[in-house]
Amino acid sequence: MTLSPEDEVAALTAQLSRWSKAYFEEDAPLVPDADYDAAMRRLQELEAEHPTLKRSTSPTQRVGSAPLSSFESVTHRRPMLSLDNAFSREDLSDFHRRVSERLKVHDVAYCCEPKLDGVAVSIVYANGELVLAATRGDGSTGENVTANIRTVQNVPLTLEGEDIPSYLEVRGEVVIPTDAFDKMNARASALGEKVFVNPRNAAAGSLRQLDSRITAKRPLSFTAYSVGVVEGDLPDCHDATLRQLSQWGIPVSDYMETVTGVEACEAYYESIAAQREALPFDIDGIVFKVNSIAQQERLGFVSRAPRWAIARKFPAQEVSTCLLGVDFQVGRTGAITPVARLDPVFVGGVTVSNATLHNSDEIERLGVCIGDRVVVRRAGDVIPQIVSVVQDEDGLPDAARTKIVFPKACPECGSDVDRQDGEAVVRCVGGMSCSAQLKAVIRHFASRKAMDIEGLGDKLIDQLVDEALISTVADLFSLDVATVSGLDRMGMKSSENLIEAIDQSKATTLPRLIYALGIREVGEATARALASHFLTLEEVMAAPVETLEDVDDVGPIVAKHIRAFVLDSRNQEVIAALLTAGVNWPAVSIASGDGPLAGTIWVVTGKLESMGRDDAEQRLRALGAKTASSVSAKTTTVLAGPGAGSKRKKAEALGIEIIDESEWLTLVEELK
């Protein structure tokens, strides 16, 4: 049913007001930011098309929400306005065009800063002393949080330096850094206390505690991004003003940069976007401000935002959509994973129609049902996942929702399923008699970092298994051109090339073979460590758990997985068949320990610009170092590129040396 403009405006106004109240007052957002932004844009469009429908109480005329009655109200001497948003390169170009035309200047200088995802506050200093702090509230009136702001460790209570204005209002964002957020949640979880959904919610909830002693225990951090009312002199440019604040002791962004022209703005945007996952705080875009204060004054304001600034938003990493159904996929180790089928939605730069639900524990924790509207998150190259259910009173009635039921038998082969004590994962016990597991095992065995069989793609593997032409990875070496050429889309030449690639793969290395076997939790680094420690496959297979635990990168759990694998008679038969088929490798020599990095253990994480991680690890080993896939107390150094996440955080927690790519390249040159 199509709503009239009057009805749609009323519905959007009520919806945005409800969402805004939950977000700003209750610190419990009902929908992702992308949904809120979309609804706000639609309301703005309707009001522009039908001016008579625009009311002074419209959400488009508000910046936030009314303050809580439990806090003293503070009226801002100058309103704390919001920013208009740019969602594309074209939007940013349009903003620059408008600015240039109004100023009659083409080469406009812009100050660029990451847009922190936290809580906006105003902090007032009188004669250098902190006297007042308030939240933004509705832009005109905020909440007095002076006692709480005083507990934020990096907020100076007294400014230091010369020529400090007699009255200085500093505006900025209160956030919780991501590593501090993770540690805070981990402690809360261990104590059975409430954990926060994200750092923004945690910052808002912490700042709005009535008991400032609670706030003092939270790892809040402040970063200034502008000034409000000032009685005194400041520089005539925005970037110089922020640098002056820094000299007085007020923290500002380390990532601030001033550029000229829209192309340089876009380049800054792309640069920060590439670093986003590795930044120590959450951001949701970039703010571009005309740098000249005189030009800002000439440009002025519209009703709720300055004409001289804009926020270029990143593609939404969280959006909401409908959960249409759930499929269950069986992986290489038999793990049965629930995969959500979604009403397709654009998130994180791509269209997503499927997302992982991880396991039955996660489904229960989320309380999700088929038919629910859910929040989907996609960050970088991470597999999309459902993170929450949209909690809105307009949701579906219970009768329209269907409970997600985990299968009692394998959905592929009908075998029993099992869940070990202490594990969240349900597994099919059918092993390689399960076609889904067999296909996954073969894909792993043939992959580039394993046996590297070129031309053996997923569809061909499906045919080989479905036609019962292979039942183990060893059967690959019994295939011939006549058999393969009879399959769909396999000509004589492509069949000959595949058989040649299979034959060439017989000449491998012991680490590659160990990795190719697909032992649970045994990645490339662990496979290399096993080969270097035991030197032969026979020694690996004969080693008891206690001996396996002596290997670098092998802990008790991995040792048990290895031991269980080699004791399985079916796996022993496959290994024997591989050797009979002619799979071979050169003898592994005992490491001499030579090289300038001998005795060190390195972990490479994140994205490197000058080479791939594999190449970096090979160069490290050539210099005598050992490489590992995970950070532990034994790790000597972590080489971290952009995008380094949990491994970098663990290294920081353990006090392990961390170097970036430029430092690594300098070290390599020095060691030549």
N, C-alpha and C positions, 0 to 999 in steps of 0.2 A: 504494500500500500504506500503510495506517494503522499508525503506530508505536505501541507501548505507551508509557505515560508514562515507564517506566524507560529504554526505548531512546531516546525523544525527548530526555530530559534528558541522557543520555550523549552523543548526537550533538551537541546544542547546546553542551554543555560543551566537547567537543573542538573544535568549530567556532569558538566564541568565544575559546578559548585560542589557537588558531592565528592568528586574526585579530588578537588583542591583541598577541601576540608580534611579528607583522609590523609593527603600527602603532607600538608603544611602543619596541621594542628595535631593529628593523631600519629604522625610518623609511621603510617601503615598504608602505603600506596595501593590502590585497587587495580591499577592498570599500568603498563609500561609507559615511559615518557613519550614514545612514538604515537601511542593512541591518544594521549592528552594533546600532543602537538597537532595531530590530524583533526581532532574535534575543534580545537581552537582556531585552526586555519579555516575550517568550514564555517564557523560562526562569524569570523571576520568577513568572509566572502558574502554571506547572507546580509550582514549589516551594511556592507558597501553597496550591495544591489538594492537594498530596501532601507534607506536611512531612517525612515520613521519607526523602524523596529528596534533601533539602537537605544538602549537605556543606560542611564548613569550607573546602574547596578550590574550591568553586563560584565561577565568575566573578562571580556576584552579590555575593560577599563580598570581592571585590577591587576596587581602584580603578584600578590600572594594570597594570604588569607588573614582574617582578623586574629589578633593575639588572644592567648588564653587569659581568662579572667583571673587566674591564680598568679599571674605576673603583673607587676606595675606597668602601665602603658607609657610609652615614650613617643612623643611626636617629633618626627624628623624635621629639622629646620629646613632641609632641602629634600624633596622626595627621593627615595631610592627606587629608581625606575628599573624596568626590565630591559631586555635587548630584543630587537627583531632577529629572526633566524634566517640563515641561508642554508638550503639543503642540497645545493648543487653548485658546480662551477658557474653556471649561467646566473644563478641567484647572486653570487658574489660579484660577477661582472656587472650586473644591473645595479648593485649597490655602489660600486666604484663609478659607474657612469653617472648616477644621480649626484654623487659627491662632487665629481669633476665638473659637471655642468653648473651646479650651484656655486662652486668656488671659482669657476672659470680657470681652473688649473688642471693640467693633465697628469703631471708627475706628482701625485699625492703621496706623502710619506705616512705609513701606517705602523703603529706599534702592535706587535703580535704577541699573544700570550695564550697558553693552554687554558681552556675553560674548565676549572675545577668543579667536580660534582660534589658539592657540600652544602653548607648553610651560609647564606650571606649575612654579614653583620656590619654594624657601624661602631667604631671605637673612637671616643672623644678624649683628646688630651688638652688640658688647660694648664698653660705654663709648663708644659712638659710632663705633667702628671696624669695618669689614667683616671678619669673621673666618671665615665659613663660608657656602657656598651649596650647595644640593643640589636635585636634581630630585625630583618627587613619588614616582617609582618605584611601588611597590605600595601606597603610602599610609602604610606603617609604616617602610619602608626605601627610601632613595633613593640617588642617585649623587653623589659629591662633585665638583661642577663649579666650585669656588671660583675656580680660575685662569681659567676661561673667563668667568665672570660679571664678574670684574674688568676684562675687556676691553670690556664693554658700556658704551658712552659715557655713557648717561644714568643709570647706576647710581652713586650717590655712594660713594666709598671711605671717606669720613669725613662724618658728619652734622654739621650746623651748627645752632646755636640753643641754647635753654635747656631744662632739665628733661627731657633725653633719658634714657630708662630705661637702667639698667645692662646689661640684657639685652633685646634687642628682635628678635623674629623677624618679618620682613616676608614676606608671601606675595603672589605675583603671577604675571603671565604674561609670557613672553619671546616676542616676535613680530618679524617683519620687515615694515615698512610696504610697502604694495603698490607704490608708485612706486620705492622702493629695490630691491624684489624684481625688478621689470621691468628696471631698469638692470643689476642683478647678473647676471641671466640673459642679457641682451643681450651683456654683456662675455664671459661664459663661452662663449656660442655663437660669438662672433667668434674666440675663441682655440681653438675646437674642444674645449672642456671640457664636463663634465656640466652639464646644465641641470636645475633642480628643477621638479617638477610643480606645486607651489603654495607659498605663503609658509610654511604650517605645517610642511611637510616640510623646507623650507630652514632654518627656525629650529631644528627638532629636530636636524637633521644638523650644523648649525653649533655648537650648544651642546654636542654630545657628541663633539667632536673631542678626541683625546688631546693634540694639539699646539695649545696656546692661541694660538700665532701665527697659525694658520689662522682660528681663531674671531675674532681681532681684525680680520681683513679683511672680515668679514661684517657687514652693517648691522643688527645686532640692537638691539632696543629693549625696555625693561622697563616694565610698568605694575603698580603694587601694587593689590590688591583686598581685602586683609584682613591681620590679624596672627595669629601663632600664640602661642607662649609669650612673655610679657612680664613682666619684673621691674622694676616701676616703675608710675607712674600714667599712665593714658590717659583721654580723655573717655568719657562714659557712653553715647555713641551712635556707631553705625557711621560715619555721614557725617562727624561731627566728628573721629573717629579718623583717617579718611583725610585730612582737611584738615590735621590736626596732622602727619601723615607728610609731606605736601607742604611744610609750613613747615620741616621738617628737611632738605628737599632730595630726598625720595623722590618720583618721578613717580607721579601718580594720574590717573584718567580725567578728561578735560575734559568728558565727557558725563554725569557723575554727577548725579543729581537725586533729591530726596526728595519723596515724594508720600504722600497719605493715601487708603486705600481701594483696592479692586480695580479700580474703573472708571478711576481715575487711573493705575494700573499699566498697564492695557490701552491707555490713551491714549499713555503714554510708549512702549510697545511699538510702536504704529502709527507714531508720530513717527520713531523710530529706523529702523524698517523702510523708511520712505519715503526715508531718507537713506542707506541701506545701501550702495548702489552708489557713492556719492560719498565715503564715509568713507575715511580714509587707511590703514585696516587691515582685515583680514578679521574678521568676526564671524559667529557662527552662532546668536545669540539674545540674550536679555536676562536678567540675573540680578536677582532681587528678594530682598532680605534685610530681615527685620524690623529696624528701625533701632535700637531700644532694646536695649542690651547686657543689661540686667536681664531683659527679656522673652525674649531669645535663651536666656539661662541657664535660665529657667523652662520653655521649650519643649524644650530638650535635643536629643538625637540618636536616630536609629535606628541600625541596624548599620553602615551605610556612608554616611550622609548626615545633615546637620542638619535638624531639623524646621522651622527658622526661615528657610530659604532654598529657592529653587527657580529652575531655569533654564527660561524660556519660549522654546522653540526656534522658529526660523523654519521655514517649509515647506522641506523638503529641496531644495536646488539640485542635488544630485547623488544619483542612485539607480542601481541596476543593473537590467537587464532583458535579455531575449533578442533578438538580432538575427535576425528571421525572413526577411528578404530585402532586396534593394536594387533600387530603380527609378531610371531615369535621366531627368531632366527637362531640357528645352531652353528656355533663356531668351531674352530679347529680342535679345541680341548673339550668340546662337548657342552660348553657354557651356553645356556639358553637365554637370549637377550630379548626383552620386549622392545619392539620398535613401534613408535607411534606413527599412525597415518594422519596427516594434518591437512586441513584446508590450506592449499599453498599460500605462502606469505613471504614477502621480501624482507629479509633480515640480514644484517652484516654484509650487505653487498651482493647477496645471491637469493634466489627463490628457493625456499625450503618446503618440502612436502613430507619429510620424515624426520624424526628426532628420537634419540635414545631415551629410554626410561630406566636404563641400567639393570635393575633387578626388582624382585618382589618387595624387598624392604623399602626401596625408594618409592615404589607405587603406594605403599601403605603410609609412608611419611608424608607424601604429597596429598594423600587423600583424593587422588584423581580418579575420575570415571570417564568412560566413553560418553561423549556429548558435552563435556565441560568445555568452557573457554579457558585456555591455558596460556601461560607466558613462556615463550620460546626464546632461548638465548643462543647466540652464535658469536663467538669472539675469535677473530683471526681464522686459523685453519682448524679450530676445534670443532668436533662433531656437534651439530645442534642438539640441544637437550631441553627438556621441559623442566622449568625451575619452580613453578608454582601454578596454582589454580587462581583464576581471577575471582576475587571475593567481592561480588556485587549483588545487591538485593534484587537486581533484575535478572539474575541467572536462571538457568533451567530448573523446573521443578524436579524433584527426585524421580518421578515416574519417567522422565525423559532421559535419565542418566543410567548407564549400564556399568555394573561393577566389572573391573578387569580381573579375570580369573586365570591364574597360571596353569599351564597344561599339566595333567597328571601323567602323561606319557610324551615321548619325544614327538614333536609335530612333523618330523621328517621320516622317521623310521618306525615309530611306535614302541621303541624300547622304553624300559623303565627310566625314571628320572630320579636323581639323588641329590640331597643337600647335606654336605658334611657339617658337623658341628663347628661353629666359629666362622663359617663361610656364608656370604650373602647370596652366592651364585648357585643356581640349580643347574645340574649337568645331566646330559644324556649319557647312559652307561653303555651305549651300543658300540663305542669305539669306531673303528673304521668300517664296521658293518653298517654304520649310519652313513648314507650317501652324502649328507650335508657336511659331516665331519671329514669324510674322505676327500671331498672336493676342496675343502679349506686346507687340509694337510698337503694336498698336491700343489695348490697355489703357493703355499709357503715354501715348499720344497723347491719349486721351479723359479722362485723370485730372484731378482737380480743379486741380492746380497747373500743368497744361499747357493743353489747349484747353477743359477743364471742360465736357464734354458730359454733362449729367445724363440718367440713364436708360439709358445704354449700359453695361450690366453684363456680367460675364464670360460668363454663359450665352448672352446674346444675341450677343456677339462670337463665341462658338464656333459658333453657328448660321450667322451671316453668312459665316464662313470655310468651314465644312464644306459649306455649300450653294453655295460658289463665287460668292457675291453680291458679295464685295469681294476684291481681291487686293493693294490698297495702301491706305494711310490716306486718300488723295485720293478713293478710291471712295466713302467715307462720304457725300460731298457730292452724289453722284449717286443716293442712295437716295430712294425715295418712299413715301408712305403705303401704297399698294396692295401694294408688295413686302414691306414690313415687317409689315403686318397679316396676311400669309399665314404667318408663322412661328409656332411653338408659343408659347402663352401670351402672344401679342401681340394685344390687342384694338384696335379702331379708335381709341379715345381715347388709349391709351398709345402707339400708333404715331404719331398726330398730334403728341403731346407730344415724342416723340423727334425727329421730323423738324424740329420747331420749335427744339429745343435744338441740333441740328446746325447749323441755319441761323444761330442767334444766335451760335454759337461762331466764325463767320467773322470777326467783329469782335473782334480780340485785340490783343496787344502784341507787339513784336519779341522781348523776352526770353522770353515765354511760347511763342512759336512756335519759337524756337531750342531751348528745353528740350523741347518736344513732339516735335521731330524724332528724339530718342533717340540722339544722338551719344554714343559711349562716353565715360564719365568726365565728361560735361558736365551738371552739376546746375544747380539754379536760380541759385545765386550766380555760377557761371561764365557762364551764359547772360546774366545781367544785365551782367556785366563785358564780355562780347563786344559786346552792344548799345550800351553806353555808350561803348566805345572806337571802334567802327567806324560806328555810327549807322545803317547800312543793311545789309540782308541780302546785297546784291551785294558790298559791301566785305568782309564776313565770308567769303564764298565765294571771293573773289579773293585773300585774304591768304595769302602764303607762310608756311611754318613759322616762319621767323625773326621775322616781324612778329607772328604770333600769340603768340609767347613774350613779347612786350612787354606783353601784357595781364595785369592783376592776376588772380591765381588760375589762370593758365594756365602750366603747365610744359612741358618738352620732350615728355613722353609724351602729354599731353592735346592739345598742338598737332599732333602726328602723327595722332592719332585724328580731329581736326577736319578736317585736310587730306585724309586718306584718305576721309572721308565725302563731302566736297564734290566730290571728283574722280570718285566712282563715278557712272557714267552713269545707273544706275537711280535713285539718290537725286536726281540732277538732274531726271529726268523727273517724279518725285513732287512736287518743289518747284514745278516749272512747272505741274503739274496743280492743285496747291493754289491757286496764284495765279489760274489760269484759272477755278477754281471760285468765286473771290471772296473768298478769305481776305485780310484786310487789317488794317492797324494804323496808328496815328498816327505821324507822323514823330518820331524820337527827337531831342530837343534836346540841344545841348552843355551839360553840367553847368556851372553858373556858378561852382561852388566856394563859394557863399555858405552861411552857416550856421555856428553856433558849433563844429561838429565837422568842418568842412571840412579835408581833408588827412589825416584819420584813417581807419584800416581796422579794422573790428570783426568779431569772430566770436561768434555766439550759440550756446551749447551747454547741454545739460541741460534740465530741465523748469522752466518759470517758472510762478508761481502767479497773477499778476495779468493775464497775457496770454500768447498763444501766441508761439512763436519768430518766426513770420512777421510778427506785429504789431510785435514788438520791432524787427525789422530794418527795417520800413517807417518806424517812428518815428526810427530812427537815420539812415536815408537822408534823411528830412525835415529832420533837423538838419544835413545836409551831409556825413555820414560815408559811407564806402563799406563794404559788408558782403561778407564772403567765407565760403565753406563750410569752409575748412580753415585751420589755423594755420600761419603761415610767419614768416620773419624780418621780413617787411613788416608783420605784424599789429601794431596799436597797442595794442588792449585786447581782452580776452576777457570777455564777460558770461556767467557760469557759474551755472546753477541746479543743484538737486539732480539727481544722476545723471550729471553731467558726468564723462566718463572720459578717453579718450585725448587729446582736444583740450586738456583742462585740464593733463594731465601734460606735453604737449608745450610748452604755454605756460610752465609752471613751469621746464622745462628750458632754454627760450630766454630766461628772465627777463622775459617779457611781463607787463604789468599785468593782473591778474585782479580783477574786481569781482563782487559778488553782486547779487541782484535789488533788495534794499533800497537798496544804494549807487547802483544804476542809477536807481531811481525818484527818489531824492534829487537826483541829477545832472540828471535831466529837469526837475524842478521849478525847480532853480536856473537852467537855461538858458532857461526860458520868458520 
